[in-house]
Amino acid sequence: MSCLHKRPKRTKPEEQALREQQRRVAQENVRRLGLEGDPDIQFLLGGGELVKVRSKSWKKNRFFKLQDDCKTFWYDSHKKIRRQETFSIDDIDSVRSGRQSEGLNNYTPDTVEDQCFSIIFKDSTKNLDLMASTGEEAKQWVNGLDKLISNMQNLNRQQNSEHWIISCMRKADKNGDNMMTLKETKHFLRQVNIQVDDTYAAEIFKKCDESNSGTLEGPEIKLFYDLLTHREEIDVIYGKYAQTEGQMSAGDLLAFLLKEQREQASTVDALKLIEKYEVDQTAKQKKRMTKDGFLIYMQQEESSIFNPAHKPVYQDMRQPLNHYYISSSHNTYLMADQLKGPSSTEAYIKALMKGCRCVELDCWDGANGEPVIYHGYTLTSKVLFKDVIKVIKEFAFKTSDYPVILSLENHCTVDQQQLMAHHLISILGNALVTKPLGNIMPTSFPSPEELKGKILVKGKRLKKLTASLSSNSGVEEGTVSEEDEAADCENGQKAKPKKSKIKLAEELSNIVVYCKSVHFNSFEHAKEMQAFYEMSSFKESKALSLAETSATAFIHHNMDKLSRIYPAGSRTDSSNYNPVPLWNAGCQIVALNFQTPSKEMHLNQGRFLPNGASGYILKPEFQRSLSSQFNPSTLSEGPWLQKKTLNVMVISAQQLPKINKDKQSSIVDPLVRVEVYGVPADNAIMETHHIDNNGFNPVWNHNLQFQIHVPELAMLRFVVEDYDAGSQNDHIGHYCLPLSSAQNGYRHVPLLTKRGAAITSAGLFVHLMLIDAD
């Protein structure tokens, strides 16, 4: 066959024609992104020299260029054996202008601030630190990258799908002639995760090769694409409701919205959808929706499983601070494990950019009188306290305006504590809360709304809060018990030695206002003896025990006080505990190791997905009302008990990524697991069968049913895995959200990587129905 022959070397005119074709392809992709004529994008397509910075001594020139797909960056290493590397815009989390990475801050001088920028990747701990020859060039790189990232993020599911498939086609088109041979078609099918035999590949190829040229080009590639992306399950749904001359009238669409999607919709809403998504002008004039328009609509935000009304801040943010779950990190400074992993300011940036609102600072005496942050008595590296505070000042409110809590674990001498206080006050300025709001003695917490843009310090305090309103303090330093979470390993029931004492500097004590750390004795003692601003930290085993044996008392404790939970000291691998039982008990600051991708972090990401991803979620009324007798284990009658049946039909998946990318012939065998986490009676896990050799468009049509008792506390998690009979299944993607934020009906479920980054082209298609139980 012609496709098996080695292609002759291209002539000069052929090379010129190919380059012109690539230029046209690039401009078409620029147009598709809505960036036609943009000078910054044209600059990226032309490419340029940048200095790649790894250390003080390793700074190398590299040529970077945006490829004609407008999605992939290519750079050359300038080695004798030329090695080309690429990365995708989809892989980029953000671009930082200036010396805002640890590497650039440490390895470049202040004088090149405007020439520097960093590319931060989603699923990697390594950044790409770069330096342009001028500040103007750096600005063009950053502006161009930001525009591409923003446009990619704004693509809908269908556009993402098209972009991904076209990208795979280009990879399969080995010689770049924008034509596909049978051999390249087979390669493409493997790229998109479909295992087909040679006969079927030849059959689909022949069907599309209408010109009988032995290659697919132009309209033939479009036909091939249409055949490949045909969604039979969408056809069935559309056919059921398209009752007006084979199309959907506004009335037909309204019937679909009311009956299947269970939306509170009107004819006006249906007409708006037709106007917004219908592509056929004739149909639009008749106020109808074609199958193409319906497919586009079904891949929009309105048809996502996540209720778009819950995407912005929609909850009441004027309740006291302790009435909210607060996204919280443990050992925030660590990038890996707790024995020898690196400490880094980058870890704080990553946590804050994920919406974390409570970060931990483990403070110790450092050299040259400067306090440092690291995991004490271990081989983890150290980072300067003042550098961490600078980073917090810069990134605290990039993703959320609501308050950040700095949880200090203080092991420093008085001199270095005084320096800590100086750094906090001088660097954070007006953002730091140093006195009660309004300069009057409060009786309860201020709200997140009142604390917008503010930073609170949690730590030890020498005196009552009333002293902060007095001009005469009278105490310069005092003795307090030292907090040492790392020492709190699980030692069974053995008696713990008495906690050591440290001297506390007045300067540091005075900036602890609403979060004074105190030892927990009992709920009765806390109620009678502790002020609202006096809070306790519980290691996970203690907290889980209280949540199991004294849940109602724990919930009432959290109605006027804050509780912080932290992982056991024995978790040296930075693993996590299940946060759900602690949320069930009304605990606000359930601190997890953000650096560790895990089911527990997926649950945390899902819990804080709604409400603008602000890091604050209002607790249910029954966890805030003093009359409540809610107990998650016993489930007595009350407003919390709303028995429901959750029916989930897992219909299909689209464009699941290959797990073993190095092995061309590797195709996934996907299965879907659906999990519910909430009160003990609601916890359940069910899964579908696996589909052999199809990650592109597997179809299950598998029904699963769950009984739900307390829907306001239930979390819903979808997991897609690559089935393996001989070993543990591989994680392909997942998605988690509160059940109260899930929409009924036919819905697309986006998928995330283990580390929580979006897999832009992949997704599940499900039918969800939450109804009152009989």
C-alpha positions in Angstrom: 0.0 0.0 0.0 1.2 3.6 -0.7 1.1 4.5 3.0 3.8 1.9 3.7 6.4 3.5 1.3 9.0 5.8 2.7 8.2 9.4 1.6 10.8 11.1 -0.7 12.6 14.1 0.7 10.7 17.3 0.1 12.0 19.8 -2.6 12.6 23.4 -1.7 9.2 24.5 -3.3 7.5 21.8 -1.4 9.1 23.0 1.9 8.0 26.6 1.1 4.5 25.3 0.4 4.4 23.3 3.6 5.6 26.4 5.6 2.9 28.5 4.0 0.3 25.8 4.8 1.5 25.7 8.5 1.3 29.5 8.6 -2.3 29.4 7.3 -3.1 26.7 9.9 -1.7 28.8 12.7 -3.7 31.8 11.6 -6.9 29.7 11.4 -6.3 28.5 15.0 -5.6 32.1 16.1 -8.9 33.1 14.5 -10.7 30.2 16.2 -9.5 31.5 19.6 -10.7 35.0 18.8 -7.2 36.4 18.8 -6.9 37.3 15.2 -4.3 40.1 14.6 -3.2 40.1 18.2 0.5 41.3 18.3 1.4 39.3 21.4 0.2 36.0 19.8 2.0 36.8 16.6 5.1 37.4 18.7 4.8 33.9 20.3 4.3 32.3 16.9 7.5 33.9 15.7 9.3 32.7 18.8 12.4 34.0 20.6 15.4 33.4 22.8 14.9 33.2 26.6 17.3 32.4 29.4 16.2 29.3 31.3 17.2 29.6 35.0 17.8 26.6 37.3 20.5 27.8 39.7 23.0 30.6 40.1 25.4 28.8 37.8 22.9 27.1 35.4 21.4 29.7 33.1 21.0 28.6 29.5 19.7 30.2 26.3 16.7 28.4 24.8 14.6 29.2 21.7 10.9 29.0 22.6 8.1 29.1 20.0 4.3 28.6 19.9 3.5 25.9 17.4 0.8 26.3 14.7 -1.8 24.5 16.8 -1.7 27.6 19.1 -1.7 25.1 22.0 1.8 23.6 22.1 5.1 25.3 23.0 8.3 23.9 21.5 11.9 24.7 22.7 15.3 23.6 21.7 18.1 22.6 24.0 21.0 23.7 21.6 22.9 20.4 22.3 25.0 18.6 19.7 22.3 15.9 19.6 19.4 18.3 19.2 16.7 17.5 21.7 13.3 19.1 21.3 10.9 19.5 24.2 7.3 20.6 24.2 4.6 21.5 26.7 0.9 22.3 26.2 -1.0 25.4 27.3 -3.4 22.9 29.0 -0.5 22.0 31.3 0.0 25.6 32.5 -1.6 26.6 35.8 -0.5 30.3 35.7 2.2 32.7 34.5 3.9 34.9 37.1 5.4 38.2 36.0 8.7 39.2 37.7 10.8 37.3 40.2 7.9 35.7 41.9 9.2 32.1 42.1 11.6 30.8 44.7 14.1 30.0 41.9 14.1 33.5 40.3 14.1 35.2 43.7 17.2 33.2 44.8 19.2 33.0 41.5 18.7 36.4 39.8 19.4 40.0 40.9 16.8 42.7 41.7 17.9 44.6 38.6 16.3 42.1 36.2 12.9 42.0 37.9 11.0 43.3 34.8 12.8 40.8 32.5 11.7 37.7 34.5 8.7 35.5 34.5 7.7 32.0 35.6 5.5 29.3 34.0 3.7 27.3 36.7 2.5 23.8 35.7 -0.6 22.1 37.0 0.7 18.7 37.9 4.3 19.4 38.6 6.3 20.8 41.5 8.8 22.3 39.1 8.3 25.7 37.5 9.9 27.0 34.3 11.8 30.1 35.3 12.7 32.3 32.4 14.4 35.7 31.7 13.9 37.8 28.5 16.5 40.1 27.1 14.3 43.2 27.9 11.3 44.0 30.1 9.2 44.8 27.0 9.9 41.3 25.6 9.0 39.7 29.0 5.8 41.6 29.0 4.9 40.3 25.5 5.6 36.7 26.5 3.5 37.0 29.7 0.6 38.9 27.9 0.6 36.3 25.1 0.6 33.3 27.4 -2.1 34.9 29.6 -4.3 35.4 26.6 -3.9 31.8 25.4 -4.6 30.4 28.9 -7.6 32.6 29.3 -9.0 31.7 25.9 -8.4 27.9 26.5 -10.2 28.1 29.8 -13.1 29.8 28.2 -13.6 27.1 25.5 -16.7 25.0 26.0 -16.6 21.2 26.1 -17.2 20.9 22.3 -14.5 23.4 21.4 -12.1 21.6 23.8 -13.0 18.3 22.2 -12.3 19.7 18.7 -9.1 21.3 19.8 -7.9 18.0 21.4 -8.8 15.9 18.4 -7.2 18.3 15.9 -4.1 18.3 18.1 -4.0 14.4 18.0 -4.5 14.5 14.2 -1.5 16.8 13.9 0.6 14.4 16.0 -0.4 11.5 13.8 0.4 13.5 10.6 4.1 12.5 10.9 5.3 14.5 7.8 3.1 17.6 8.4 1.5 17.6 5.0 -2.0 18.0 6.4 -3.1 14.7 4.8 -3.7 11.4 6.6 -2.7 8.1 5.2 -4.2 4.8 6.5 -1.0 4.3 8.6 -1.4 7.8 10.1 -5.1 7.1 10.7 -4.3 4.0 12.7 -1.7 6.0 14.7 -4.3 8.7 15.3 -6.9 6.2 16.6 -4.3 5.0 19.1 -3.5 8.6 20.1 -7.2 9.2 20.9 -7.4 5.9 22.9 -9.3 3.7 20.6 -8.2 0.1 19.9 -9.5 -1.0 16.4 -8.5 -3.9 14.3 -6.9 -3.3 10.9 -10.1 -4.2 9.0 -12.2 -1.6 10.8 -9.5 1.0 10.4 -9.4 0.3 6.7 -13.2 0.4 6.5 -13.6 3.8 8.1 -10.7 5.1 6.1 -12.2 3.9 2.8 -15.6 5.4 3.7 -14.1 8.8 4.2 -11.6 8.7 1.2 -14.2 9.8 -1.3 -11.5 10.9 -3.8 -9.9 7.5 -3.7 -6.5 9.2 -3.4 -5.2 6.9 -0.6 -5.1 9.9 1.8 -7.7 12.0 3.7 -7.6 15.7 3.3 -9.8 18.8 3.7 -13.5 17.8 3.8 -12.6 14.1 4.1 -10.8 14.7 7.4 -14.0 16.6 8.5 -16.1 13.6 7.6 -13.7 11.4 9.5 -14.0 13.7 12.5 -17.8 13.7 12.3 -18.0 9.9 12.1 -15.6 9.6 15.1 -17.4 12.1 17.3 -21.0 11.0 16.6 -22.8 10.8 20.0 -25.6 8.2 19.7 -26.8 8.7 23.2 -27.4 12.4 22.4 -29.3 11.4 19.3 -31.6 9.2 21.4 -32.4 12.1 23.8 -32.9 14.5 21.0 -35.1 12.2 19.0 -37.4 11.7 22.0 -38.1 15.4 22.4 -37.7 16.7 18.8 -41.4 16.6 17.9 -41.7 19.5 15.5 -40.8 18.4 12.0 -37.8 16.5 13.3 -36.5 19.5 15.3 -37.1 20.9 18.8 -39.5 23.8 19.1 -39.2 26.1 22.2 -42.1 24.0 23.6 -40.2 20.7 23.0 -37.1 22.1 24.6 -39.1 23.3 27.6 -40.5 19.8 28.0 -37.0 18.5 28.1 -35.9 21.1 30.7 -38.8 20.4 32.9 -39.2 16.6 32.7 -35.6 15.4 32.3 -33.5 18.2 33.7 -36.0 19.1 36.5 -35.2 22.8 36.0 -37.4 25.7 37.0 -37.7 26.9 33.4 -40.1 28.8 31.2 -40.7 29.2 27.5 -38.6 32.4 27.7 -35.6 30.3 29.1 -36.0 27.8 26.2 -36.1 30.7 23.6 -32.9 32.2 25.2 -31.1 28.8 24.8 -32.1 28.5 21.2 -30.9 32.1 20.5 -27.6 31.4 22.3 -26.7 28.0 21.0 -28.5 27.2 17.7 -26.1 27.3 14.7 -28.6 27.0 11.9 -30.0 30.4 11.1 -33.1 29.1 9.4 -33.9 27.0 12.5 -33.1 29.9 14.8 -35.6 32.1 12.8 -38.3 29.5 13.3 -37.3 29.4 17.1 -36.2 25.8 16.8 -33.2 23.8 17.9 -31.4 21.4 15.6 -29.5 18.3 16.7 -26.2 20.3 16.3 -27.5 23.1 18.4 -28.7 20.6 21.1 -25.3 18.9 21.2 -23.6 22.3 21.7 -26.1 23.2 24.5 -25.5 19.9 26.2 -21.8 20.6 26.4 -22.2 24.0 28.0 -21.9 25.1 31.7 -25.8 25.0 31.9 -25.6 21.2 31.3 -22.7 20.5 33.7 -23.4 18.4 36.8 -22.2 21.4 38.9 -25.0 23.9 39.4 -23.8 27.1 37.7 -25.8 29.2 40.3 -23.4 27.8 42.9 -20.2 28.9 41.0 -20.0 32.5 42.3 -20.3 33.4 46.0 -24.0 32.8 46.6 -24.1 32.1 50.4 -24.7 34.5 53.2 -21.2 35.7 54.2 -22.3 37.8 57.1 -22.6 35.0 59.7 -19.9 34.7 62.4 -16.6 33.2 61.2 -17.1 30.0 63.1 -20.3 29.2 61.2 -18.3 28.2 58.1 -16.1 25.3 57.0 -12.7 26.9 56.2 -10.4 25.3 53.6 -7.2 24.6 55.7 -3.7 23.3 55.1 -1.4 21.3 57.4 2.4 21.8 57.2 1.8 24.1 54.3 5.5 24.7 53.8 6.2 21.2 52.7 6.3 20.1 49.0 6.5 16.4 49.8 6.9 14.1 52.9 7.6 15.2 56.4 11.0 13.7 57.0 13.3 14.9 54.2 11.1 16.7 51.7 11.8 20.3 50.7 10.2 23.3 52.4 9.3 26.1 50.0 7.5 29.4 49.6 6.0 27.8 46.5 4.0 25.5 48.6 2.2 28.5 50.2 1.5 30.0 46.8 0.0 26.7 45.5 -2.2 26.3 48.6 -3.4 29.9 48.5 -4.1 29.7 44.8 -6.3 26.6 45.5 -8.4 28.7 47.8 -6.8 27.6 51.1 -7.7 30.1 53.9 -5.7 28.7 56.8 -2.0 28.0 56.4 0.5 26.7 58.9 3.8 28.2 59.9 6.1 25.9 61.9 8.6 28.5 63.3 12.1 27.8 64.7 15.2 29.8 65.5 17.3 30.3 62.4 20.9 31.4 61.7 21.8 35.1 61.8 18.9 35.8 64.1 16.3 35.2 61.3 13.5 32.8 62.2 12.9 29.9 59.8 10.1 27.6 58.9 10.6 23.8 58.6 9.4 20.5 60.1 11.4 20.5 63.4 13.9 17.6 64.2 13.8 16.3 60.6 15.9 16.7 57.4 13.3 18.9 55.6 14.9 22.0 54.2 14.3 25.5 55.7 12.7 28.6 54.4 13.0 32.1 55.9 9.9 33.2 57.9 10.0 36.7 56.3 10.0 35.2 52.8 6.9 33.2 53.6 5.1 36.3 54.9 6.1 38.2 51.8 4.6 35.5 49.6 1.4 35.4 51.8 1.1 39.2 51.4 1.4 38.8 47.6 -0.9 35.8 47.1 -3.4 35.8 50.0 -6.3 37.3 48.1 -5.6 36.4 44.5 -8.4 33.8 44.4 -10.5 34.8 47.4 -11.2 38.1 49.2 -12.1 36.3 52.4 -9.8 36.2 55.5 -6.6 34.1 55.8 -5.6 32.6 59.1 -1.9 32.1 59.9 -1.6 29.1 62.2 1.6 29.7 64.1 3.4 26.8 65.8 6.0 28.7 67.7 9.3 27.2 68.9 11.4 30.4 68.8 13.3 32.3 71.5 11.9 35.7 72.5 14.4 37.6 70.3 13.3 35.8 67.2 9.6 36.0 68.2 10.0 39.8 68.3 11.4 39.7 64.8 8.5 37.5 63.7 6.1 40.1 65.0 8.1 42.8 63.3 7.9 41.0 60.0 4.2 40.3 60.3 3.4 44.0 61.1 5.8 45.6 58.6 5.1 43.3 55.7 1.3 42.7 56.1 0.5 46.3 57.1 -3.2 47.1 57.3 -4.1 43.6 56.3 -3.0 42.2 59.7 -5.7 42.3 62.3 -4.0 43.5 65.5 -7.1 44.7 67.5 -10.8 43.7 67.6 -12.8 45.3 64.8 -14.3 48.6 65.8 -12.1 48.8 68.9 -14.8 47.5 71.1 -14.8 44.2 73.0 -16.6 41.6 70.9 -18.8 38.8 72.2 -18.7 36.7 69.0 -16.6 36.4 65.8 -16.9 39.0 63.0 -18.1 37.6 59.7 -16.0 36.7 56.6 -17.6 39.7 54.9 -16.3 42.1 57.7 -12.9 40.4 57.5 -12.5 40.7 53.7 -8.8 41.3 52.8 -7.7 40.7 56.4 -5.1 38.3 57.8 -5.6 36.7 61.3 -2.9 35.2 63.5 -3.7 32.0 65.4 -1.3 31.4 68.3 -0.6 31.7 72.0 -1.7 34.9 73.8 -0.6 36.1 77.3 -3.6 38.1 78.4 -7.3 38.3 77.8 -8.5 40.1 74.7 -9.8 43.1 76.7 -6.2 44.0 77.4 -5.7 44.7 73.7 -8.0 47.7 74.0 -6.0 49.1 76.9 -3.0 51.5 76.2 -1.1 50.1 79.2 -0.2 46.4 78.8 2.1 46.0 81.8 3.7 42.7 80.6 6.7 42.3 78.3 6.8 38.5 78.1 5.4 35.4 79.8 5.4 31.7 79.8 3.1 29.5 77.8 2.9 25.8 76.8 4.7 25.0 73.6 2.6 23.6 70.8 4.4 20.7 69.0 2.1 18.7 66.6 5.0 16.6 65.3 5.5 15.2 68.8 1.9 14.1 69.0 2.5 10.7 67.4 0.0 7.9 68.0 1.2 6.2 71.2 -1.8 4.3 72.2 -3.1 5.0 75.7 0.3 5.8 77.2 0.4 8.9 79.4 2.0 11.9 77.6 4.8 13.8 79.2 3.8 17.3 80.4 4.1 19.8 77.6 7.3 22.0 77.7 7.0 25.7 78.3 8.4 28.5 76.3 8.6 32.3 76.8 6.3 34.3 74.7 7.1 37.8 73.5 4.5 40.4 74.1 4.9 41.7 70.6 3.9 38.3 69.1 1.2 37.8 71.8 -0.5 41.1 71.0 -1.3 40.3 67.4 -3.2 37.2 68.3 -6.8 38.5 68.4 -9.6 36.2 67.3 -7.7 32.9 67.4 -6.0 32.3 70.7 -4.7 28.8 71.1 -5.7 27.0 74.3 -5.5 23.4 75.6 -8.7 21.4 75.3 -9.9 19.8 78.6 -13.6 19.1 78.0 -16.6 20.5 76.3 -18.0 21.5 79.7 -14.8 23.3 80.7 -14.7 25.1 77.3 -18.3 26.2 77.7 -17.9 27.5 81.2 -14.3 28.8 81.2 -13.3 29.8 77.7 -14.0 32.9 75.7 -15.3 32.6 72.1 -11.9 33.5 70.7 -10.1 30.8 72.6 -9.7 27.8 70.3 -8.2 24.3 70.5 -6.4 22.1 68.0 -7.1 18.4 68.0 -5.0 15.7 66.5 -7.1 13.5 64.2 -7.5 10.5 66.5 -8.8 12.7 69.4 -11.1 14.6 67.1 -12.5 11.4 65.4 -13.1 9.9 68.8 -15.0 12.9 70.0 -17.0 13.1 66.7 -18.0 9.4 67.2 -18.8 9.4 71.0 -19.8 13.0 71.6 -21.0 14.4 68.3 -23.8 16.6 69.5 -21.6 18.2 72.2 -18.8 18.7 69.6 -21.3 20.4 67.2 -22.5 22.7 70.0 -18.9 23.5 70.9 -18.4 24.6 67.3 -21.4 26.8 67.4 -19.5 29.5 69.3 -15.9 28.5 69.0 -13.4 27.4 66.3 -11.8 23.9 66.2 -8.7 23.0 64.2 -8.0 19.4 63.4 -4.6 18.2 62.2 -3.1 14.9 60.9 -1.4 12.5 63.3 2.4 13.0 63.7 2.9 9.4 62.5 1.8 10.4 59.0 5.4 11.0 58.0 4.5 10.4 54.3 2.2 13.4 54.4 -0.9 11.1 53.9 -4.3 12.4 54.9 -7.2 11.4 57.1 -10.9 11.5 56.0 -12.2 15.0 56.7 -15.9 14.1 56.3 -16.6 12.9 59.9 -15.1 16.2 61.2 -17.2 18.3 58.9 -20.2 16.3 60.2 -19.3 17.4 63.7 -19.2 21.0 62.6 -15.4 21.4 62.8 -14.3 24.4 60.7 -10.5 24.1 60.3 -10.0 20.6 59.1 -6.3 20.8 58.0 -5.0 18.5 55.3 -1.7 18.0 53.6 -2.4 19.9 50.4 0.9 18.6 48.9 -0.4 15.0 48.8 -2.8 14.1 46.0 -5.4 11.7 47.6 -9.1 10.9 47.9 -9.2 13.1 51.0 -7.9 16.1 49.1 -10.4 15.4 46.3 -13.1 15.5 48.9 -11.7 18.8 50.2 -11.6 20.3 46.7 -15.2 19.2 46.1 -16.4 20.6 49.5 -15.0 24.0 48.6 -15.9 24.0 44.9 -19.1 26.0 45.4 -19.4 29.6 46.7 -16.9 31.1 44.4 -14.2 28.6 45.5 -13.7 31.2 48.2 -12.5 28.7 50.9 -15.6 29.4 53.0 -18.7 27.2 53.0 -21.7 28.1 55.3 -22.5 25.1 57.6 -26.1 23.8 57.5 -28.6 25.5 59.8 -28.7 22.4 62.0 -25.0 22.8 62.8 -25.5 26.5 63.7 -28.8 26.5 65.7 -28.5 26.2 69.5 -31.7 24.1 69.6 -30.3 21.4 67.3 -29.8 17.9 68.6 -28.3 16.6 65.4 -26.1 13.5 65.8 -24.6 12.1 62.5 -24.5 8.6 63.9 -28.0 8.2 65.4 -30.0 10.4 63.0 -33.0 11.2 65.2 -35.9 13.1 63.6 -35.1 16.7 62.8 -34.7 19.1 59.9 -31.5 17.3 58.9 -33.3 14.1 58.1 -34.5 14.4 54.5 -34.6 10.8 53.1 -33.8 10.7 49.4 -33.1 8.2 46.7 -30.2 9.0 44.4 -30.4 7.3 41.0 -27.2 7.6 38.9 -27.1 6.2 35.3 -23.5 6.2 34.1 -24.1 6.5 30.3 -20.7 7.2 28.6 -17.3 8.8 28.7 -15.5 11.0 26.1 -11.8 11.2 25.3 -10.3 9.7 28.4 -6.5 10.2 28.4 -4.0 7.4 27.9 -2.4 6.3 31.1 0.7 4.8 29.6 1.7 7.5 27.1 5.1 5.9 26.4 3.5 2.8 25.0 1.8 3.6 21.7 -0.3 0.5 21.7 -1.6 1.0 25.3 -5.4 1.6 25.4 -7.4 2.0 28.6 -10.2 -0.4 29.8 -12.3 2.1 31.8 -14.7 1.6 34.6 -16.6 4.2 36.7 -17.0 4.2 40.4 -19.5 6.4 42.1 -19.0 7.2 45.8 -21.1 9.0 48.4 -19.6 10.3 51.6 -21.6 11.9 54.4 -23.1 10.7 57.6 -22.3 7.0 58.3 -25.7 5.8 57.0 -25.0 7.5 53.6 -21.5 6.2 52.9 -21.6 3.9 49.9 -19.5 2.9 46.9 -20.7 1.3 43.6 -19.1 0.7 40.2 -19.8 -0.2 36.6 -18.3 -3.0 34.6 -15.2 -2.2 32.6 -15.1 -1.6 28.8 -12.3 -3.3 26.9 -9.9 -1.2 24.8 -11.9 2.1 24.5 -11.0 5.3 26.2 -12.4 7.5 23.4 -16.2 6.9 23.7 -17.0 4.0 26.0 -20.7 3.4 26.7 -22.0 1.7 29.9 -25.7 2.6 30.4 -25.2 1.3 34.0 -27.8 2.2 36.7 -26.7 2.7 40.3 -28.9 3.6 43.3 -28.1 5.2 46.7 -30.2 5.9 49.8 -29.4 9.3 51.3 -30.5 10.5 54.7 -28.8 13.8 55.2 -28.3 15.3 51.7 -26.9 18.6 53.1 -23.8 16.8 54.3 -23.4 14.4 51.4 -20.5 14.5 49.0 -20.7 12.8 45.5 -17.5 11.6 43.9 -17.0 10.0 40.5 -13.8 8.1 39.8 -12.7 6.7 36.4 -10.1 4.0 36.5 -8.2 1.8 34.0 -9.2 -1.8 34.9 -6.4 -4.3 35.5 -7.1 -7.9 36.4 -3.6 -8.5 37.7 -2.8 -5.4 39.7 -4.3 -2.2 41.2 -6.4 -0.1 38.8 -4.9 3.1 37.5 -6.5 6.4 38.2 -7.7 8.1 35.0 -9.7 11.0 36.5 -12.2 12.0 39.1 -14.7 14.7 40.1 -16.2 15.5 43.5 -18.9 18.0 44.5 -21.5 18.4 47.3 -24.7 16.6 46.5 -26.6 19.9 47.2 -24.7 21.5 44.2 -25.4 18.6 41.7 -28.0 19.2 39.0 -30.6 16.5 38.1 -31.0 15.2 34.6 -28.6 14.5 31.8 -25.3 16.0 32.8 -21.7 16.2 31.7 -19.2 15.5 34.5 -15.7 17.1 34.0 -12.7 15.1 35.1 -9.6 16.1 37.1 -6.2 14.6 37.5 -5.0 13.2 40.8 -3.6 16.7 41.7 -6.9 18.3 40.9 -6.1 19.9 37.5 -8.8 19.8 34.8 -8.4 17.3 32.0 -9.9 19.7 29.4 -11.1 17.3 26.8 -12.3 14.4 29.0 -15.6 13.8 30.7 -18.4 11.5 31.8 -22.0 11.7 30.6 -24.6 10.7 33.3 -28.2 10.9 34.2 -28.8 12.0 37.8 -32.1 12.0 39.7 -32.5 12.8 43.4 -36.0 12.2 44.5 -37.9 11.9 47.8 -37.7 8.3 49.2 -40.9 6.5 49.7 
